[in-house]
Amino acid sequence: MYRALVEEIADDRLSGASGLAAKGAAALAAFALECSVPSADEFWDELVALARALRQAQPAMAPLLHLADRALRAAQDLEDVDAMRAAVQRAAEAFETELRSGAGQIAQAGAALVMDGATVVTVSHSSAVASALLHARQDGKRLRVICPESRPLYEGRELARRLAAAGVEVTLAVDAAAPALVAQADLVLVGADGVTAQAVINKVGTYPLALAAQAHAVPLYALAGGEKFWPPGVEPEIESRAPGEVWPDPAPGVIIVNRYFEAVPLALFTGLVTVTGIFPPDEIHQQVSALVVHPALTE
């Protein structure tokens, strides 16, 4: 079952980082139950292989790296297979619990940034941003949200549908039109699939929104738990996806670029909303630069 879950993670094109991390935690828990090797050394080798597979399944998703790191550190000093199983399972469960708890805290902090009557621009369908906007609405705040479609999979449509169902005024725009609409906004609020010491990794289309926010002096915040931070030396891989998602029957000689994510310089952000507070870019740089990952994930 755990191998099937890893394949499911690798094939997933719609879930955000937190949703993929939850699937990763389920894969680790299943591995702890299913792995039947007799020795601690063999269990460790299997665990390392799984940790690396999770890392590579979605190489732009930092939570999978942190989850794999947590499982390795939990089991590394144990010499009994049963103890290693229990440690991996506890690590997976604790990671998922922390994700849920942290997501609620970040959503509340994000909602506090939304003033009554505000117009907010976002991109894609970040679960953290959706929760923050829904919290703001539940608090009785009037708000308007501008969503680009977020091609090629149109996640923005699903976010627009979800917000509209909750009574939020929503404007859906084609991706190319969204940056100009930032001039109408009071706030740009985005998620984060990863954070390096230099940049926020998020859905393609975030960079032009960030530049527009800077041009129009509109605050720009990213919602990002610590599980999104990329330790130095383990940089995210921004993969190219299937060209047919952009143009199923392209003209001969046309090269299609289809990347879901892009790196947006930290300096363009007003701040990042984390579980422990809202921090400016320079403090985020320091926090990320201090992280260390298990060496088995860098070999």
Contacts in CASP RR format, 6 or more apart in sequence:
PFRMAT RR
TARGET T0000
AUTHOR 0000-0000-0000
METHOD contacts of the structure
MODEL  1
MYRALVEEIADDRLSGASGLAAKGAAALAAFALECSVPSADEFWDELVAL
ARALRQAQPAMAPLLHLADRALRAAQDLEDVDAMRAAVQRAAEAFETELR
SGAGQIAQAGAALVMDGATVVTVSHSSAVASALLHARQDGKRLRVICPES
RPLYEGRELARRLAAAGVEVTLAVDAAAPALVAQADLVLVGADGVTAQAV
INKVGTYPLALAAQAHAVPLYALAGGEKFWPPGVEPEIESRAPGEVWPDP
APGVIIVNRYFEAVPLALFTGLVTVTGIFPPDEIHQQVSALVVHPALTE
1 30 0 8 1.000
1 34 0 8 1.000
2 27 0 8 1.000
2 28 0 8 1.000
2 30 0 8 1.000
2 31 0 8 1.000
2 34 0 8 1.000
2 50 0 8 1.000
5 23 0 8 1.000
5 24 0 8 1.000
5 26 0 8 1.000
5 27 0 8 1.000
5 30 0 8 1.000
6 24 0 8 1.000
6 27 0 8 1.000
6 50 0 8 1.000
6 53 0 8 1.000
6 54 0 8 1.000
6 57 0 8 1.000
7 57 0 8 1.000
8 23 0 8 1.000
9 20 0 8 1.000
9 23 0 8 1.000
9 24 0 8 1.000
9 27 0 8 1.000
9 54 0 8 1.000
9 57 0 8 1.000
9 58 0 8 1.000
9 64 0 8 1.000
10 56 0 8 1.000
10 57 0 8 1.000
10 58 0 8 1.000
12 20 0 8 1.000
12 23 0 8 1.000
12 58 0 8 1.000
13 153 0 8 1.000
13 241 0 8 1.000
13 260 0 8 1.000
14 153 0 8 1.000
14 155 0 8 1.000
15 23 0 8 1.000
16 61 0 8 1.000
16 125 0 8 1.000
16 126 0 8 1.000
16 127 0 8 1.000
16 193 0 8 1.000
17 61 0 8 1.000
17 62 0 8 1.000
17 63 0 8 1.000
17 192 0 8 1.000
17 193 0 8 1.000
17 194 0 8 1.000
17 227 0 8 1.000
17 228 0 8 1.000
18 63 0 8 1.000
18 99 0 8 1.000
18 103 0 8 1.000
18 127 0 8 1.000
18 128 0 8 1.000
19 127 0 8 1.000
20 58 0 8 1.000
20 61 0 8 1.000
20 63 0 8 1.000
20 64 0 8 1.000
21 61 0 8 1.000
21 63 0 8 1.000
21 64 0 8 1.000
21 66 0 8 1.000
21 67 0 8 1.000
21 95 0 8 1.000
21 96 0 8 1.000
21 99 0 8 1.000
21 227 0 8 1.000
22 96 0 8 1.000
22 99 0 8 1.000
24 54 0 8 1.000
24 64 0 8 1.000
24 67 0 8 1.000
24 92 0 8 1.000
25 67 0 8 1.000
25 92 0 8 1.000
25 93 0 8 1.000
25 95 0 8 1.000
25 96 0 8 1.000
25 99 0 8 1.000
26 92 0 8 1.000
27 50 0 8 1.000
27 54 0 8 1.000
28 50 0 8 1.000
28 54 0 8 1.000
28 67 0 8 1.000
28 71 0 8 1.000
28 88 0 8 1.000
28 89 0 8 1.000
28 91 0 8 1.000
28 92 0 8 1.000
29 88 0 8 1.000
29 89 0 8 1.000
29 92 0 8 1.000
29 93 0 8 1.000
31 46 0 8 1.000
31 47 0 8 1.000
31 50 0 8 1.000
31 88 0 8 1.000
32 85 0 8 1.000
32 86 0 8 1.000
32 88 0 8 1.000
32 89 0 8 1.000
32 92 0 8 1.000
33 85 0 8 1.000
33 89 0 8 1.000
35 43 0 8 1.000
35 46 0 8 1.000
35 47 0 8 1.000
35 85 0 8 1.000
37 43 0 8 1.000
37 46 0 8 1.000
37 81 0 8 1.000
38 81 0 8 1.000
39 81 0 8 1.000
40 78 0 8 1.000
40 79 0 8 1.000
40 80 0 8 1.000
40 81 0 8 1.000
40 84 0 8 1.000
43 75 0 8 1.000
43 81 0 8 1.000
43 84 0 8 1.000
43 85 0 8 1.000
44 75 0 8 1.000
44 76 0 8 1.000
44 84 0 8 1.000
47 71 0 8 1.000
47 72 0 8 1.000
47 75 0 8 1.000
47 84 0 8 1.000
47 88 0 8 1.000
48 72 0 8 1.000
48 296 0 8 1.000
50 68 0 8 1.000
51 68 0 8 1.000
51 69 0 8 1.000
51 71 0 8 1.000
51 72 0 8 1.000
51 294 0 8 1.000
51 296 0 8 1.000
51 297 0 8 1.000
52 68 0 8 1.000
52 296 0 8 1.000
52 297 0 8 1.000
54 64 0 8 1.000
54 67 0 8 1.000
54 68 0 8 1.000
55 64 0 8 1.000
55 65 0 8 1.000
55 68 0 8 1.000
55 297 0 8 1.000
57 64 0 8 1.000
58 64 0 8 1.000
59 236 0 8 1.000
59 237 0 8 1.000
59 239 0 8 1.000
60 193 0 8 1.000
60 194 0 8 1.000
60 201 0 8 1.000
60 236 0 8 1.000
60 237 0 8 1.000
60 238 0 8 1.000
60 239 0 8 1.000
60 260 0 8 1.000
60 261 0 8 1.000
61 193 0 8 1.000
61 194 0 8 1.000
61 236 0 8 1.000
62 193 0 8 1.000
62 194 0 8 1.000
62 195 0 8 1.000
62 201 0 8 1.000
62 227 0 8 1.000
62 228 0 8 1.000
62 229 0 8 1.000
62 230 0 8 1.000
62 236 0 8 1.000
63 99 0 8 1.000
63 227 0 8 1.000
63 228 0 8 1.000
65 230 0 8 1.000
65 231 0 8 1.000
65 234 0 8 1.000
65 293 0 8 1.000
65 297 0 8 1.000
66 95 0 8 1.000
66 226 0 8 1.000
66 227 0 8 1.000
66 229 0 8 1.000
67 92 0 8 1.000
67 95 0 8 1.000
67 227 0 8 1.000
68 294 0 8 1.000
68 297 0 8 1.000
69 293 0 8 1.000
69 294 0 8 1.000
69 297 0 8 1.000
70 91 0 8 1.000
70 92 0 8 1.000
70 94 0 8 1.000
70 95 0 8 1.000
71 88 0 8 1.000
71 91 0 8 1.000
71 92 0 8 1.000
72 294 0 8 1.000
72 296 0 8 1.000
72 297 0 8 1.000
73 91 0 8 1.000
73 294 0 8 1.000
74 87 0 8 1.000
74 88 0 8 1.000
74 90 0 8 1.000
74 91 0 8 1.000
75 84 0 8 1.000
75 87 0 8 1.000
75 88 0 8 1.000
75 91 0 8 1.000
76 294 0 8 1.000
78 84 0 8 1.000
78 87 0 8 1.000
95 227 0 8 1.000
98 227 0 8 1.000
99 227 0 8 1.000
102 225 0 8 1.000
102 275 0 8 1.000
103 127 0 8 1.000
103 128 0 8 1.000
103 131 0 8 1.000
104 131 0 8 1.000
105 275 0 8 1.000
106 128 0 8 1.000
106 131 0 8 1.000
106 132 0 8 1.000
106 223 0 8 1.000
106 224 0 8 1.000
106 225 0 8 1.000
106 273 0 8 1.000
106 274 0 8 1.000
106 275 0 8 1.000
107 128 0 8 1.000
107 131 0 8 1.000
107 132 0 8 1.000
107 134 0 8 1.000
107 135 0 8 1.000
107 223 0 8 1.000
108 132 0 8 1.000
108 135 0 8 1.000
109 132 0 8 1.000
109 223 0 8 1.000
109 273 0 8 1.000
109 277 0 8 1.000
109 278 0 8 1.000
110 132 0 8 1.000
110 135 0 8 1.000
110 136 0 8 1.000
110 189 0 8 1.000
110 221 0 8 1.000
110 223 0 8 1.000
110 273 0 8 1.000
111 132 0 8 1.000
111 133 0 8 1.000
111 135 0 8 1.000
111 136 0 8 1.000
111 139 0 8 1.000
111 141 0 8 1.000
113 132 0 8 1.000
113 187 0 8 1.000
113 189 0 8 1.000
113 219 0 8 1.000
113 221 0 8 1.000
113 273 0 8 1.000
114 120 0 8 1.000
114 132 0 8 1.000
114 133 0 8 1.000
114 136 0 8 1.000
114 141 0 8 1.000
114 143 0 8 1.000
114 187 0 8 1.000
114 189 0 8 1.000
115 141 0 8 1.000
115 186 0 8 1.000
115 187 0 8 1.000
116 140 0 8 1.000
116 141 0 8 1.000
116 142 0 8 1.000
116 143 0 8 1.000
117 141 0 8 1.000
117 142 0 8 1.000
117 143 0 8 1.000
117 144 0 8 1.000
117 186 0 8 1.000
118 141 0 8 1.000
118 143 0 8 1.000
118 144 0 8 1.000
118 186 0 8 1.000
118 187 0 8 1.000
119 143 0 8 1.000
119 144 0 8 1.000
119 145 0 8 1.000
119 146 0 8 1.000
119 184 0 8 1.000
119 185 0 8 1.000
119 186 0 8 1.000
119 187 0 8 1.000
120 133 0 8 1.000
120 143 0 8 1.000
120 144 0 8 1.000
120 145 0 8 1.000
120 146 0 8 1.000
120 185 0 8 1.000
120 186 0 8 1.000
120 187 0 8 1.000
120 188 0 8 1.000
120 189 0 8 1.000
121 145 0 8 1.000
121 146 0 8 1.000
121 178 0 8 1.000
121 181 0 8 1.000
121 182 0 8 1.000
121 185 0 8 1.000
121 187 0 8 1.000
121 188 0 8 1.000
121 189 0 8 1.000
121 209 0 8 1.000
121 213 0 8 1.000
121 218 0 8 1.000
122 129 0 8 1.000
122 133 0 8 1.000
122 145 0 8 1.000
122 146 0 8 1.000
122 147 0 8 1.000
122 159 0 8 1.000
122 188 0 8 1.000
122 189 0 8 1.000
122 190 0 8 1.000
122 191 0 8 1.000
123 147 0 8 1.000
123 148 0 8 1.000
123 150 0 8 1.000
123 156 0 8 1.000
123 178 0 8 1.000
123 190 0 8 1.000
123 202 0 8 1.000
123 203 0 8 1.000
123 205 0 8 1.000
123 206 0 8 1.000
123 209 0 8 1.000
124 150 0 8 1.000
124 155 0 8 1.000
124 156 0 8 1.000
124 159 0 8 1.000
124 190 0 8 1.000
124 191 0 8 1.000
124 202 0 8 1.000
124 203 0 8 1.000
124 206 0 8 1.000
125 150 0 8 1.000
125 155 0 8 1.000
125 156 0 8 1.000
125 158 0 8 1.000
125 159 0 8 1.000
125 162 0 8 1.000
126 190 0 8 1.000
126 191 0 8 1.000
126 192 0 8 1.000
126 223 0 8 1.000
128 191 0 8 1.000
128 223 0 8 1.000
128 224 0 8 1.000
129 159 0 8 1.000
129 189 0 8 1.000
129 190 0 8 1.000
129 191 0 8 1.000
129 223 0 8 1.000
130 159 0 8 1.000
130 162 0 8 1.000
130 163 0 8 1.000
132 189 0 8 1.000
132 223 0 8 1.000
133 143 0 8 1.000
133 145 0 8 1.000
133 163 0 8 1.000
133 168 0 8 1.000
133 189 0 8 1.000
134 162 0 8 1.000
134 163 0 8 1.000
134 166 0 8 1.000
134 168 0 8 1.000
136 143 0 8 1.000
137 143 0 8 1.000
137 163 0 8 1.000
137 166 0 8 1.000
137 167 0 8 1.000
137 168 0 8 1.000
142 169 0 8 1.000
143 168 0 8 1.000
143 169 0 8 1.000
144 168 0 8 1.000
144 169 0 8 1.000
144 170 0 8 1.000
144 171 0 8 1.000
145 160 0 8 1.000
145 163 0 8 1.000
145 168 0 8 1.000
145 169 0 8 1.000
145 170 0 8 1.000
145 171 0 8 1.000
146 170 0 8 1.000
146 171 0 8 1.000
146 173 0 8 1.000
146 178 0 8 1.000
146 181 0 8 1.000
146 184 0 8 1.000
146 185 0 8 1.000
147 156 0 8 1.000
147 157 0 8 1.000
147 159 0 8 1.000
147 160 0 8 1.000
147 163 0 8 1.000
147 170 0 8 1.000
147 171 0 8 1.000
147 172 0 8 1.000
147 173 0 8 1.000
148 156 0 8 1.000
148 172 0 8 1.000
148 173 0 8 1.000
148 174 0 8 1.000
148 175 0 8 1.000
148 177 0 8 1.000
148 178 0 8 1.000
148 205 0 8 1.000
149 156 0 8 1.000
149 157 0 8 1.000
149 172 0 8 1.000
149 173 0 8 1.000
149 174 0 8 1.000
149 175 0 8 1.000
150 156 0 8 1.000
150 175 0 8 1.000
150 203 0 8 1.000
150 205 0 8 1.000
151 175 0 8 1.000
151 246 0 8 1.000
152 241 0 8 1.000
152 245 0 8 1.000
152 246 0 8 1.000
152 258 0 8 1.000
153 245 0 8 1.000
155 203 0 8 1.000
156 172 0 8 1.000
157 172 0 8 1.000
160 170 0 8 1.000
160 172 0 8 1.000
163 170 0 8 1.000
164 170 0 8 1.000
171 181 0 8 1.000
173 181 0 8 1.000
175 205 0 8 1.000
178 205 0 8 1.000
178 208 0 8 1.000
178 209 0 8 1.000
179 208 0 8 1.000
179 209 0 8 1.000
179 211 0 8 1.000
179 212 0 8 1.000
180 212 0 8 1.000
182 188 0 8 1.000
182 209 0 8 1.000
182 212 0 8 1.000
182 213 0 8 1.000
182 215 0 8 1.000
182 216 0 8 1.000
182 218 0 8 1.000
183 212 0 8 1.000
183 216 0 8 1.000
183 218 0 8 1.000
185 213 0 8 1.000
185 216 0 8 1.000
185 218 0 8 1.000
186 218 0 8 1.000
186 219 0 8 1.000
187 218 0 8 1.000
187 219 0 8 1.000
187 220 0 8 1.000
187 221 0 8 1.000
188 209 0 8 1.000
188 210 0 8 1.000
188 212 0 8 1.000
188 213 0 8 1.000
188 218 0 8 1.000
188 219 0 8 1.000
188 220 0 8 1.000
188 221 0 8 1.000
189 220 0 8 1.000
189 221 0 8 1.000
189 223 0 8 1.000
190 200 0 8 1.000
190 202 0 8 1.000
190 203 0 8 1.000
190 206 0 8 1.000
190 209 0 8 1.000
190 220 0 8 1.000
190 221 0 8 1.000
190 222 0 8 1.000
190 223 0 8 1.000
191 202 0 8 1.000
191 222 0 8 1.000
191 223 0 8 1.000
191 224 0 8 1.000
192 200 0 8 1.000
192 201 0 8 1.000
192 202 0 8 1.000
192 222 0 8 1.000
192 223 0 8 1.000
192 224 0 8 1.000
192 225 0 8 1.000
192 228 0 8 1.000
192 272 0 8 1.000
193 201 0 8 1.000
193 202 0 8 1.000
193 203 0 8 1.000
193 228 0 8 1.000
193 261 0 8 1.000
194 200 0 8 1.000
194 201 0 8 1.000
194 202 0 8 1.000
194 224 0 8 1.000
194 228 0 8 1.000
194 229 0 8 1.000
194 230 0 8 1.000
194 236 0 8 1.000
195 201 0 8 1.000
195 222 0 8 1.000
195 224 0 8 1.000
195 226 0 8 1.000
195 228 0 8 1.000
195 229 0 8 1.000
195 230 0 8 1.000
195 266 0 8 1.000
195 272 0 8 1.000
195 284 0 8 1.000
195 288 0 8 1.000
196 229 0 8 1.000
196 230 0 8 1.000
196 235 0 8 1.000
196 236 0 8 1.000
196 263 0 8 1.000
196 288 0 8 1.000
197 230 0 8 1.000
197 232 0 8 1.000
197 266 0 8 1.000
197 285 0 8 1.000
197 288 0 8 1.000
197 289 0 8 1.000
198 263 0 8 1.000
198 265 0 8 1.000
198 266 0 8 1.000
198 285 0 8 1.000
199 263 0 8 1.000
199 264 0 8 1.000
199 265 0 8 1.000
199 266 0 8 1.000
200 206 0 8 1.000
200 222 0 8 1.000
200 224 0 8 1.000
200 263 0 8 1.000
200 264 0 8 1.000
200 266 0 8 1.000
200 269 0 8 1.000
200 272 0 8 1.000
201 230 0 8 1.000
201 236 0 8 1.000
201 238 0 8 1.000
201 261 0 8 1.000
201 262 0 8 1.000
201 263 0 8 1.000
201 264 0 8 1.000
202 222 0 8 1.000
202 261 0 8 1.000
202 262 0 8 1.000
202 264 0 8 1.000
203 260 0 8 1.000
203 261 0 8 1.000
203 262 0 8 1.000
204 259 0 8 1.000
204 260 0 8 1.000
204 261 0 8 1.000
204 262 0 8 1.000
205 262 0 8 1.000
206 262 0 8 1.000
206 264 0 8 1.000
207 262 0 8 1.000
207 263 0 8 1.000
207 264 0 8 1.000
209 220 0 8 1.000
210 220 0 8 1.000
210 264 0 8 1.000
210 265 0 8 1.000
210 268 0 8 1.000
210 269 0 8 1.000
211 268 0 8 1.000
212 218 0 8 1.000
213 219 0 8 1.000
213 220 0 8 1.000
213 268 0 8 1.000
214 220 0 8 1.000
214 268 0 8 1.000
219 270 0 8 1.000
220 268 0 8 1.000
220 269 0 8 1.000
220 270 0 8 1.000
220 271 0 8 1.000
221 269 0 8 1.000
221 270 0 8 1.000
221 271 0 8 1.000
221 272 0 8 1.000
221 273 0 8 1.000
221 278 0 8 1.000
222 269 0 8 1.000
222 271 0 8 1.000
222 272 0 8 1.000
222 273 0 8 1.000
223 272 0 8 1.000
223 273 0 8 1.000
224 272 0 8 1.000
224 273 0 8 1.000
224 274 0 8 1.000
225 274 0 8 1.000
225 275 0 8 1.000
226 274 0 8 1.000
226 275 0 8 1.000
229 287 0 8 1.000
229 288 0 8 1.000
229 291 0 8 1.000
230 236 0 8 1.000
230 288 0 8 1.000
230 291 0 8 1.000
231 288 0 8 1.000
231 291 0 8 1.000
231 292 0 8 1.000
231 293 0 8 1.000
232 288 0 8 1.000
232 289 0 8 1.000
232 291 0 8 1.000
233 293 0 8 1.000
233 298 0 8 1.000
234 293 0 8 1.000
234 297 0 8 1.000
234 298 0 8 1.000
236 261 0 8 1.000
238 259 0 8 1.000
238 260 0 8 1.000
238 261 0 8 1.000
238 262 0 8 1.000
238 263 0 8 1.000
239 259 0 8 1.000
239 260 0 8 1.000
240 257 0 8 1.000
240 258 0 8 1.000
240 259 0 8 1.000
241 258 0 8 1.000
241 259 0 8 1.000
241 260 0 8 1.000
242 258 0 8 1.000
243 250 0 8 1.000
243 256 0 8 1.000
243 258 0 8 1.000
244 250 0 8 1.000
244 256 0 8 1.000
244 258 0 8 1.000
245 258 0 8 1.000
246 256 0 8 1.000
246 257 0 8 1.000
246 258 0 8 1.000
247 254 0 8 1.000
247 256 0 8 1.000
250 256 0 8 1.000
266 281 0 8 1.000
266 284 0 8 1.000
266 285 0 8 1.000
267 281 0 8 1.000
269 281 0 8 1.000
270 280 0 8 1.000
271 278 0 8 1.000
271 279 0 8 1.000
271 280 0 8 1.000
271 281 0 8 1.000
271 284 0 8 1.000
272 278 0 8 1.000
272 279 0 8 1.000
272 281 0 8 1.000
272 284 0 8 1.000
279 287 0 8 1.000
END
